[in-house]
Amino acid sequence: MEKQQQLFFKLKDTPSPVQTIFFALQWALFIYSLNLIYPLVIGDVFQLPPQEITALVQRSTFLVGLGSFLQILWGHRLPIIEGVSALWFSIFILFNQAGTVTGQTPAEVLRYMEFGLIFSGIVMALFGFAGLLGSMQKLFTPLVVGLTLILTGLQVSGSFVEGMLGYENGRISVLVALSSIGVVSLVVYLSYKGNVLLKSLSALIGLMVGWGLYSLLGLGEPVTQIALSGSPVYLPQLFAWGNPQMSGAMVITAFIGALVLISNQLASLIAIQEALGEEVPAEAAKSCGIFNGISNILSGVFAGIGTIPLANSAGFIRMTGVGSRLPFLLATVILMLVGLLWPLGQFFTRIPAPVAYAVSFATFSQMIGIGFSNLARVEMNRRNLLILGLTLCTSVGLMFIPPEAYGELPVIFQTVFSNGLLMGIVVVLLLEHAVFRAKGD
């Protein structure tokens, strides 16, 4: 166990210039491929023209890079991806569905989303300034953190497997599936059996080999074709979707969303602490909340999707053995440049989707492993086993129910009940600290 947790480069270590460049490129490719799908789907769902979808991809990339840059320099100061939030992604989808029923146009709904992001960001920043995040950390026991990380992996595993198998129109592609299995096997082998150099570059090698293999087999279709503009430089536009609009439903949804994102922040900090093998300073929670709030405010101002410190950053560090700040900092600069320069964005979007899914699948598997290592520290008595079983059955069960099933409920309840991960976090917190409150708590 100890051997698996050993890092080749710890948080404050400085790799050589060449190593730093390769590690940074590895981080940048991984972060980009992980976050690309969200703006593409949002653009399609909201019926945006190709040029606007491309602009959304560029803005999202820039905002992810900027948010991560702010966090690594002045926020929690840890190599944690400030990535697109799956919760905000689902809120976008649900509000669009509700808007269709009530006669609102997609353009009107997007203005509500701008307001929601700004409002949620303000709430998170205020929680951070008030120092409430530090006091909330005691709620995140090993049982809560372990289940949160495991459920995070389970929530996305279906999408990853579908992407890896080339699932489309009810069928899988055997050639795509075999190639994806090869990429996953390569990444896992290098991260487990490789020497220092190969393990530390396992994700980059997997992406490059997979990309080459898919191109060789004629499977290398890009995720999307970027529509080029006359200038190679793209500057994010203020309120690209129009001026923000307030609604009561969005105020409630954004406030609850902020509380959920705060719980995700804390889970990510605890996961990264275990991956790095060193104590995270107490003030990291406060600064993390402040700058995550700022990142979401910026997402509202520049018409993005909303971000959250991603717990699977810990899985990436565990897999590569690279926990150094410097390569991550350089990667955030690369991402900002990709978001500002159209030609770079066009190049990065040519990563075949199954390759991105395959490398991400290996990383999320590492994150689930961190979740189980947290559970291994929990005494498996009757109380804890009951909490474990009830949480897993509730959360995983809800993941099998299609979101349309909640169509008659208000949007806020659709957001809560259609998200198995969110419900799992709520259930385990209630069971751990209220229903089956341990003596001495």
N, C-alpha and C positions, 0 to 999 in steps of 0.2 A: 504493500500500500504506500509506504513511504517513497519507494522508488518511483512509483507512478506520479507522485505529487511533486517530485524534484523538478525545479526549473533550471534551464540552462542560462537564462538571463533573468535576474530578479528585477523588482520594480525600479530600483535606483541604478542598476547596472547600465553601462554604456557599451553597446556592441560597436564593432569597427564600422567605419563609414560604408563599406561595401555591404556588410551584414545589415546595417540599418536600412539601406535602400531596398534590399530584397525583402526584409521583414515588413517594411512599410508598404511595399507593393502588394505583399500577401494580405496584409490587413485591409488595404484599400479595395482589392478585388473581392475579398470576402464580404466586406461591408456593403459594397455596391450591389453585388449579386443578391445579397440578403434583402435589400430594401427596394430593389427595382420593381418587383411585381406589384406593390401597392399602388403607386401612382398610375401604372398602366391600367389596372382594374378600375380604379376610381374614374379615370378619364373615359373608359368605355361605358361604365354604368351611368355616368352623368352626360353621356353623348357629346363629349367635347370633340371639336374638330382635331385632326392630326397635329396641326401646328400647336394647339393649346395643350394636347397630351404631352408633346415633346417638351413644351415649356414647363409643365408640371413635373416631369421627370427631372429636368435640369434644376428646378427650384428645390425639389425634394432632396436631390443629391447635395446641393449646396447647403441646405439647412441641416442635414445630417452631419456633414463635415463641420459646419460652423458650431453646432451644438456640442459635438464631441470635442472640438478645439477649445471651446469655452470651459468645458468640464475638466479636461486634462490640465489646463493651465490655472484656472481659478476656482473650479468647482470641487468635486471630490478628489481630483488629481490622480485618478486611477484609469487604467486602460479599459474602459467600459464604453461600448458603442452607444451613442445617443441616437438610437435608430427609430424608424417609423413605428408607431404604436399600433399593434393589432387591435387594441380597444378602440382607438380613434377611427381606424379603418372600418370597423364594424358599425360605429356610430354614423359614419358617412353613409354607409349602405342602408342602414335602417331609416335614417331621416329622409333619404331619397325615396325609399319605398312609401313612407308615410306621406311625403309630399305629393307623390303620384295620386294617392287616395284623396287628398284634400284639395287637389287642383293646383298645387304650387309647381312652378317650373324648376328644372334643375338649377338654373342660375340663381333663383331666389333661395333655394336650399343651401347653395354654396355660401351665400352671404350669411346665413344663420351659422354655418360651420365656422366661418371666420370669427364671428362673435364668440362662439363656444370655446374655441381654442384660446382666444385672448382671456376670456373670463376664467377658464380652467387654469391657465398659466398664472394669472394673478393670485388665485386661491393657493396654488402650490408654492409660489414664491412667498406669500404671507405666512404659510405654515412653516416654511424654512426659516424666515426671518425671526419668527416667534420661538424657534427652537423646539417645536413640537415633534419633529421627526425623531430627534434623539430619544425623547421619552416614549415614543411609539415602538422603538426597537425591541423593548422587552416583550412586546406581543409576539415577536417573531422568534419563537422557540425552535429548536432543531426539528420538531415534528411539523410545525407550520412551514418552515423554510423547505424542508425535504419534500413535503407534498406539493408545495407551490412549484418547485423546480420540475418535479416529475410530471405534474399536470400541464405545465407549460410545454414540455416536450410532447406529451400525448396530444395536446390540442392541435399541434401543427403536423404531427406525424402522418396523418392521412393525406394532407396536401403534398407533403414531400414525397411520399411513396407513389402517389398518382403521377407527380411530375417525373420521377425517376423511371417509371414504367412507360412513359409516353402515353398515358391514358387519355383517350379522346373519343368522343362519340360512342361510349360504352365498350371500347376495345383498348387493349394495350398493344404496344409495338414490341415484339420480341427482340428485335435488334437494339432498340433504345434501352430496353430493360437489361439486356446482357451487358451493354456498354456501361450503363449506370452502376451495375453491380461490380464491374471491373474497377470503376473509379472509386467507389466506396471501399472496395477491398484494398486498393493501392493506398488510399489515405490512411485507413486503419492500420495497415501493415507498417507503413513508414512511421506513423505516430507511436506505434507500440514496439516495433523491432528495429527501427532505423537508428543510425548513429546520430550524434548531436546535430550535424548539419542537415541530414535528411529529415529528422523529426521536426526540427525547427522550421523547415520549409515544406512540410507535408501538405498543407492546404494549397500553397502556390503550385507545387508540383502536380497535385491532383487536378487543379483547374487547368493548367497548361496541357498536361497529357490528355485530359478529357476533351478539352477544346480541339486539340489536334486529331484525336481519335474520331470525334463526331464529324469533323470536316472531311477526314479521309474516307469515312463511310457514307458521306453525303447526307449526314444528319445535322449538319452544323447551321441550321437556320437561326438567324438572330432572334432575340426575344422580341424586338420591334425594330422598325426602320425609322430612324430619326429624320424628321422633316427639316432640312437645313434652311437657315435664313441667309440673308445677304451678308451678314457680318459673322465672323467666327466667335464673337463675344456676346454672351447673353447676360444682361443685368436684370436680376429679379425686380419685378414691378410691385410697387405698393398696392395692396388691395386689388390684385389682378382680377378678382371675381366681383368687384364692386364694393361699396361701403358696407361694413358689417351691419347686420340686422339682429335685434334682440327678440327672443321669444321666451315665454315662461317655461315651455318644455325644454328648451335648450339650457336655460339657467339651471334647472334641476338636474338634467343629464350631465352637464359639464361639471357641476359640483360633485356629484357622485363619482363621475369619471376621475376627477382630481384625487379623490380619496383612494380609489382603486390604484391609480398610478403611483401614489405615495407608497402604497403597500408593495408595489412592484419595485420601486426604488430601493426600499429596505431589503427586499429579497435579493436583488442584484448585488448590493453591497456585501451582504453576508456570503453570497456565492463566490464573489471575486476574492473575498478575504480568504476563503478556503483554497481557491485556486492558486493564489499568490503565496499562501503559507505564512502570512504575516498579519499582524493586527492592523485593522483599518482605524485611523484616528477617529475619535468620537465626533469631532467637528465635521467629518466628511459627510455625515447624514444631513446636517444643516445646509452646507454649501451645495450638496447634490440637489436638494429640494429647491433652493433658490434658482440655480442655473437651469434645472429642468423646467421650472416655471418660466424663466426667461426664454428658453428654447421654444416652448409652446406659444408664448406671446408672439415671438418672431414668426412662428408657423402661421398664426392668424394674420399677422400684418402682411406677410409675403405670400399668402395663399398656399400654404403647405398642408400636410396631413396631421402633424402632431407627433412628438417624439417621447421616448422613454428610455432610460438606461437599460440595455438588454442583458438579461441574465446569461444568455448563451455566450457572452463574451468570456465568461469563466470557462466554458467548455472549449472555446478556441485556444485560450491560454493553456489549458490542461493538455490539449492535443498537440500543440506546437512546442510547449516548454518555454515560450518567450513571453515574459511578463514585464519587459522593460517599457518605460514611458516613451523614450525617444522615438522608436519606430512608429508607435501609435500616433504621436504628435505629428510626425511627418505624413502619415497616412491621412490624417484629417485635412492637412493642407492640400494633398493630392485630390481629395474628394471635393474640396471647395473649388479647385481649379477645373476639375471635371464638370462641376455644376455651372461654371462660368464660361467654359469654352465648348462650343457645339461639336467641333471635330473630336475632342476627347470623349464627349458623351456618346457620340456615334460609335466610336471604337469599343467602348465598354459594353454597350448594349448588344454587341455581337456574341457575348458569352452565351452558349446554348443553355436554355433553361434547365434541361435535365442534368447538365454538369453542375450548375449552381445548386440545384436541389440535392445532388449526390454529396457534394462537399458539406453543405449545410446539415444534411442528415447525419454525417459522421460527427459533426460538432455538437448537434443537439443530443446525440447519444451520450457524449461526454458529460453534458449538462445534467442529463437524467442520472448518470452515475454519481455526480456530486450530490444530487437529491437523495439517492439511496445511502450515500455515506453519512449524510445528516441523520437519516432515519436509524442508521446503525448505532448512533449515540443515544438513541431513545430506548428506555426500558420497555420491552414488549409485554406489558402487563395487560390485564383485561380492559382497563380504561383506554389506554393508548391504541390497542388493537381495534377497539370499537370505533374510536375517532377515525382511525386509518380506513377502516372498511366503509363507514358511512360516507366519508368524504369522497373516496374513490368511486363508490357506486353512484352517488349523486352527480358528481362532476362528469364522469365518463358517460353515464347514462344520458345526461343532457346533450352531450356532444353528438349523439346519434339522432336527435330530434331536429328536423329541418327548421330553419328560422321562420319560414312561412307559417308554421303552426301557431305562432304567437301573433299573427297579423291583426287580430281583433283587439289586442291589448294596447294601451298607450305606449308611445315610443320608449319612454323611460323603462317600462317593464319589459319591453321587447329586448332592449339593450342588456338588461340584467339576466333574464331567463334564457336568452339564446346563446349566452356565453358560458360554456361549461367551466372554463378556467376561472372566470370571475365568481361564479356560484361556488366553486370549490374553495376559493380563498375565503369567501364569506362563511361557508359552512365550517371549515376547520377553525377559523378564528372564534366563531360562536361556541363550538363544541369544546375547544381547548380552554377558553377563558370565561365562559358563562355556564353552559349546560353541565359540563364535567370539570368544573374548575378544580384544579389540584389544591390540596391543602398547603397553606403557606403562601399562595399567590396573593 
